[in-house]
């Protein structure tokens, strides 16, 4: 946090990366838990990458384009931006368009408590109404899939039994949500 307060966003990202993207840290301190879903151990399911590679034509993707999950070159190009706050930009969006933010209940890295804390700290004209808004149970065919909270243009959905990659863990819930 000190790096962020000092404006050393690159250094903040280095420390964050060490804790969240370091296999040795995960194996030593977390017992090999998957950082994207705390109920899973070992590497995550990346079958979606195979699907995208094999279905380029039907998806309208040129054959020379290769999908790489977790592309380091793309990630590294945003290095300075990762620790930067975009809350003011989010408030501008919320004032002008509907915004849906969703979170997998079992996401360790981007956990629900942190996301809700972030949303509750936004500085916008509807924040009091947002904080008072109730959480409504979300069901698909009478099965509870999570809950939703709405106030003005801001929508938040918690997806049960899903980690960081909601469409991979709960594809039917992701489809229904959208």
The 8 nearest C-alpha neighbors of each residue, nearest first, counted from 0:
[[1, 3, 2, 4, 11, 5, 82, 8],
 [0, 2, 4, 3, 5, 11, 7, 6],
 [3, 1, 7, 5, 11, 0, 4, 6],
 [2, 4, 6, 0, 5, 1, 8, 7],
 [5, 3, 1, 6, 2, 0, 7, 8],
 [6, 4, 2, 3, 7, 1, 8, 0],
 [5, 7, 3, 4, 8, 2, 1, 9],
 [8, 6, 2, 10, 5, 9, 3, 11],
 [9, 7, 11, 10, 82, 6, 3, 79],
 [8, 10, 79, 12, 11, 7, 78, 13],
 [11, 9, 13, 12, 8, 7, 2, 14],
 [12, 10, 8, 2, 14, 9, 13, 3],
 [11, 13, 15, 9, 10, 14, 82, 16],
 [12, 14, 10, 16, 11, 15, 17, 9],
 [15, 13, 17, 11, 16, 12, 10, 18],
 [14, 16, 12, 18, 17, 13, 19, 11],
 [17, 15, 20, 19, 13, 18, 14, 12],
 [18, 16, 14, 21, 15, 19, 20, 13],
 [17, 19, 15, 16, 20, 21, 14, 24],
 [18, 20, 16, 17, 21, 15, 108, 34],
 [21, 19, 16, 17, 18, 22, 15, 25],
 [20, 22, 17, 24, 23, 19, 18, 25],
 [21, 23, 25, 24, 26, 20, 31, 19],
 [22, 24, 26, 25, 21, 27, 28, 31],
 [25, 23, 27, 21, 22, 26, 28, 18],
 [24, 26, 29, 22, 23, 31, 28, 27],
 [25, 27, 31, 30, 23, 24, 29, 28],
 [28, 26, 24, 25, 23, 30, 29, 31],
 [27, 29, 25, 24, 30, 26, 31, 23],
 [28, 30, 25, 31, 32, 26, 27, 24],
 [31, 29, 26, 32, 28, 27, 25, 40],
 [30, 32, 26, 25, 29, 40, 41, 33],
 [33, 31, 40, 30, 29, 37, 39, 34],
 [32, 34, 40, 39, 35, 36, 41, 37],
 [35, 33, 107, 36, 108, 32, 37, 19],
 [34, 36, 163, 106, 33, 162, 107, 108],
 [37, 35, 162, 106, 105, 38, 33, 34],
 [36, 38, 39, 105, 107, 33, 32, 34],
 [39, 37, 36, 105, 40, 32, 33, 162],
 [40, 38, 33, 37, 36, 32, 41, 43],
 [41, 39, 32, 33, 31, 42, 38, 37],
 [40, 42, 33, 31, 32, 43, 39, 26],
 [43, 41, 33, 40, 44, 39, 45, 32],
 [44, 42, 45, 41, 33, 39, 35, 40],
 [43, 45, 46, 42, 47, 167, 168, 48],
 [44, 46, 47, 48, 43, 49, 68, 42],
 [45, 47, 49, 48, 44, 50, 51, 167],
 [46, 48, 50, 45, 49, 51, 167, 44],
 [49, 47, 51, 46, 50, 45, 52, 68],
 [50, 48, 52, 46, 47, 51, 53, 45],
 [49, 51, 47, 53, 48, 52, 54, 46],
 [50, 52, 48, 54, 49, 53, 55, 47],
 [51, 53, 49, 50, 54, 55, 48, 66],
 [54, 52, 50, 51, 55, 49, 56, 48],
 [55, 53, 51, 56, 57, 52, 50, 58],
 [54, 56, 60, 58, 57, 52, 53, 59],
 [57, 55, 59, 58, 54, 60, 61, 62],
 [56, 58, 59, 54, 55, 60, 53, 51],
 [57, 59, 55, 56, 60, 54, 51, 61],
 [60, 58, 56, 57, 55, 61, 54, 62],
 [59, 61, 55, 58, 56, 62, 64, 57],
 [60, 62, 63, 64, 59, 55, 56, 65],
 [63, 61, 64, 60, 55, 56, 65, 52],
 [64, 62, 61, 65, 60, 55, 66, 52],
 [65, 63, 62, 61, 66, 60, 55, 52],
 [66, 64, 67, 63, 52, 62, 51, 61],
 [65, 67, 52, 68, 64, 48, 51, 70],
 [66, 68, 70, 69, 65, 48, 52, 71],
 [69, 67, 70, 66, 48, 45, 47, 71],
 [68, 70, 71, 67, 74, 73, 72, 66],
 [69, 71, 72, 67, 73, 68, 74, 66],
 [72, 70, 74, 73, 75, 69, 76, 68],
 [73, 71, 75, 74, 70, 76, 69, 77],
 [72, 74, 76, 71, 75, 70, 77, 69],
 [75, 73, 71, 76, 72, 77, 70, 78],
 [76, 74, 78, 72, 77, 73, 71, 79],
 [75, 77, 73, 74, 78, 72, 79, 71],
 [78, 76, 80, 75, 74, 79, 81, 73],
 [79, 77, 75, 80, 76, 81, 9, 12],
 [78, 80, 9, 8, 77, 81, 82, 12],
 [81, 79, 83, 77, 78, 82, 8, 9],
 [82, 80, 83, 78, 79, 77, 12, 8],
 [83, 81, 8, 80, 12, 11, 84, 79],
 [82, 84, 80, 81, 85, 8, 79, 3],
 [85, 83, 86, 82, 87, 81, 80, 88],
 [84, 86, 88, 87, 89, 83, 90, 80],
 [85, 87, 89, 88, 84, 90, 121, 122],
 [88, 86, 90, 89, 85, 91, 122, 84],
 [89, 87, 91, 85, 86, 90, 92, 84],
 [88, 90, 86, 92, 87, 91, 93, 85],
 [89, 91, 93, 87, 92, 88, 123, 94],
 [92, 90, 88, 94, 89, 93, 87, 95],
 [91, 93, 89, 95, 90, 94, 96, 88],
 [94, 92, 90, 95, 152, 91, 96, 98],
 [95, 93, 91, 92, 90, 96, 152, 97],
 [94, 96, 92, 93, 91, 97, 152, 90],
 [97, 95, 93, 92, 98, 94, 152, 153],
 [96, 98, 152, 153, 93, 99, 95, 154],
 [97, 99, 153, 152, 93, 154, 96, 100],
 [100, 98, 154, 155, 153, 101, 97, 156],
 [101, 99, 155, 154, 156, 98, 102, 153],
 [102, 100, 156, 155, 157, 99, 103, 158],
 [101, 103, 157, 158, 104, 111, 156, 100],
 [102, 104, 162, 161, 158, 106, 105, 163],
 [103, 105, 159, 161, 158, 106, 160, 162],
 [106, 104, 162, 36, 103, 161, 37, 107],
 [107, 105, 162, 163, 36, 35, 110, 103],
 [106, 108, 110, 34, 109, 37, 35, 36],
 [107, 109, 110, 106, 34, 35, 19, 163],
 [110, 108, 107, 106, 111, 113, 114, 163],
 [111, 109, 107, 106, 113, 112, 108, 114],
 [110, 112, 114, 113, 115, 102, 104, 109],
 [113, 111, 115, 114, 110, 116, 117, 109],
 [114, 112, 116, 111, 110, 115, 117, 109],
 [113, 115, 111, 117, 116, 112, 118, 110],
 [116, 114, 118, 112, 117, 113, 119, 111],
 [115, 117, 113, 119, 114, 118, 112, 120],
 [116, 118, 114, 120, 115, 119, 113, 121],
 [119, 117, 115, 120, 121, 116, 114, 86],
 [118, 120, 116, 117, 121, 115, 130, 126],
 [121, 119, 117, 118, 116, 122, 126, 115],
 [122, 120, 118, 119, 123, 86, 117, 126],
 [123, 121, 120, 126, 124, 90, 87, 86],
 [124, 122, 125, 126, 121, 90, 94, 93],
 [123, 125, 126, 122, 127, 94, 128, 90],
 [126, 124, 128, 123, 127, 129, 151, 150],
 [125, 127, 129, 128, 123, 124, 130, 122],
 [128, 126, 130, 129, 125, 131, 124, 132],
 [127, 129, 131, 125, 126, 130, 132, 150],
 [130, 128, 126, 150, 132, 127, 131, 125],
 [129, 131, 127, 128, 132, 126, 119, 133],
 [132, 130, 128, 129, 133, 127, 126, 150],
 [133, 131, 129, 130, 128, 150, 148, 149],
 [134, 132, 148, 135, 131, 149, 130, 147],
 [133, 135, 148, 147, 146, 136, 132, 149],
 [136, 134, 147, 146, 133, 137, 148, 145],
 [135, 137, 146, 145, 138, 147, 134, 143],
 [138, 136, 146, 145, 144, 143, 135, 147],
 [139, 137, 143, 142, 144, 141, 140, 136],
 [138, 140, 142, 141, 143, 144, 137, 172],
 [141, 139, 142, 138, 143, 144, 137, 175],
 [140, 142, 138, 139, 143, 137, 144, 136],
 [143, 141, 138, 139, 140, 144, 137, 145],
 [144, 142, 138, 145, 137, 141, 139, 136],
 [143, 145, 138, 159, 137, 158, 142, 139],
 [146, 144, 158, 159, 137, 157, 143, 136],
 [145, 147, 136, 137, 135, 157, 156, 134],
 [148, 146, 156, 135, 134, 155, 157, 137],
 [147, 149, 134, 155, 154, 133, 135, 132],
 [150, 148, 154, 153, 155, 151, 132, 147],
 [149, 151, 129, 153, 152, 132, 128, 154],
 [150, 152, 153, 149, 125, 129, 97, 154],
 [151, 153, 97, 93, 98, 150, 96, 154],
 [154, 152, 98, 150, 151, 149, 93, 97],
 [153, 155, 149, 99, 148, 98, 100, 152],
 [154, 156, 100, 148, 101, 147, 99, 149],
 [157, 155, 147, 101, 146, 158, 102, 100],
 [156, 158, 102, 145, 146, 101, 103, 104],
 [159, 157, 145, 103, 104, 161, 144, 102],
 [158, 160, 145, 104, 144, 161, 103, 157],
 [161, 159, 104, 105, 158, 162, 103, 169],
 [162, 160, 103, 168, 165, 159, 105, 104],
 [161, 163, 106, 36, 105, 103, 164, 35],
 [164, 162, 106, 35, 103, 165, 36, 161],
 [163, 165, 167, 162, 166, 168, 35, 161],
 [164, 166, 168, 161, 167, 169, 163, 162],
 [167, 165, 170, 173, 169, 168, 164, 172],
 [168, 166, 165, 164, 170, 169, 47, 44],
 [167, 169, 161, 165, 166, 170, 164, 162],
 [168, 170, 166, 172, 165, 171, 167, 161],
 [171, 169, 166, 173, 172, 167, 174, 168],
 [172, 170, 174, 173, 169, 175, 166, 176],
 [171, 173, 175, 169, 174, 170, 176, 144],
 [174, 172, 170, 176, 166, 171, 175, 169],
 [173, 175, 171, 177, 172, 176, 170, 166],
 [176, 174, 172, 177, 173, 171, 139, 170],
 [177, 175, 173, 174, 172, 156, 171, 101],
 [176, 174, 175, 173, 172, 99, 171, 101]]
